[in-house]
Amino acid sequence: MSRSAELYARSSAVTPGGVSSPVRRYEPNPVFIESGSGCRMTDADGREYIDLCMAYGPLVTGHAHPKVMDAVREQLSKGTVYGAPSETELKLIERISKEVPCADMVRLSNSGTEATMHAIRVARGFTGRDNIVKMNGGFHGAHDAALVQAGSGSNAGVPSSKGVLADTAKHTHTVEYNDAQALSDLLEKDDDIACVIMEPVLGNVGVVPPKDGYLWDVRRITKEHDVVLIFDEVITGFRVSSGGAQKKYGVTPDMTTMAKIIGGGFPAGAFMGRRDIMENVAPQGPVYVAGTFAGNPVSAAAGLAQIDVMCSDGNYATLDRRSDRLVRSIRDTMADAGVRGCVNSVGSMFCIFYGIDEVTNATQATQTDRAMGDRLFRYMLEHGVYVPPSALEDDFLSIAHTDEDVAQLEEAFKGFFSEVKE
Ligand SMILES: *Cc1c(COP(=O)(O)O)cnc(C)c1O
């Protein structure tokens, strides 16, 4: 029995499904990770992997980047959490405010889930309206207002998890991503909508980029109806550019949520936006949000160091160039092998969809041939590459993936597709 299998047996006895978050489980058992360094992880049985999952997004500078580790060590020597403000968290807030176009003011939290939960509350408090709109396939963390899927007939949503009240879900409406007309029709019909919350690039059904002009249309439509536009940039923030997707595409929302990269490998989140909206947040305003660990200096030091690294030495350009090279190689390899599918990418986030020629929304994304995704995962795991275990998760590159690592990845994908062809 492998060490991972042993650990999983122990784990399954004491935590549901043997994992701390559902996506981490797969058959017969997930590999348990012992350590990570750069673009590589080593499991409990001593097997090494090139990591293409990168903890689902946070590690844009790789595992244990020396500058991030130094910043953390320095902070640790001064304590871990104070329950009072510190200059470390202020520096992160100032940095985010400087880089992100919509961020007149920023409030830190502990996770993306908290950030979106708070942002939605702020939008409701600011507008005095009850309903919210999300995109089909959009993910905004695991809280009640966000664990909702499209209902049949009316726009009112239904719970996507047991334990979420139908009474809560009915306030969350869902429209298809990349369909500006559907959003316009919905806002025309319902004058009790506080906000539209959306990933500017869908990133939780694989990667689905916005069509030309779509984000502009969403901006115009929400403005016409005085609805708060929230970009959930938990994945795209400090990944697709230093100012997130809003800077890349030149569309400024009213509010934004971030997490993942801004914690530098530690738990962190943030919501931010226009001054007149953010002034509603307690203690300045009447919308209550709070957190013992919000803005904790260890996460802030790590996040700030990671952002500093990314914003220097042309690192975004390097990252995008290497990612483009890998994506083009995978496309060519698939075509050569005669495997039907498409590879969607935005910078360093990408996803392979099998058995479908184009994916522009979540409905198409879920038509992907998941069995092929599963086969890829297993092949890669055996051949020393750790891709996300689910077909509808994103692959992520980091600046720790060198040109040689990318070449090694290209070979691994070639190996898989030649096996599939036979
Ligand atoms: C990961 C994610 C979240 C949730 O963030 P957590 O830190 O896991 O709570 C929210 N929104 C998006 C777009 C995400 O990808």
The ligand as a Gaussian input file, in Angstrom:
#p B3LYP/6-31G(d) Opt

LIG

0 1
 C      -11.649000      30.200000      -5.699000
 C      -12.741000      31.157000      -6.040000
 C      -13.564000      31.737000      -5.057000
 C      -13.518000      31.278000      -3.622000
 O      -12.341000      31.634000      -3.006000
 P      -11.899000      30.869000      -1.647000
 O      -10.668000      31.584000      -1.223000
 O      -11.675000      29.441000      -2.052000
 O      -13.015000      31.004000      -0.697000
 C      -14.442000      32.726000      -5.422000
 N      -14.534000      33.133000      -6.707000
 C      -13.774000      32.597000      -7.677000
 C      -13.892000      33.121000      -9.065000
 C      -12.871000      31.577000      -7.380000
 O      -12.161000      31.008000      -8.361000

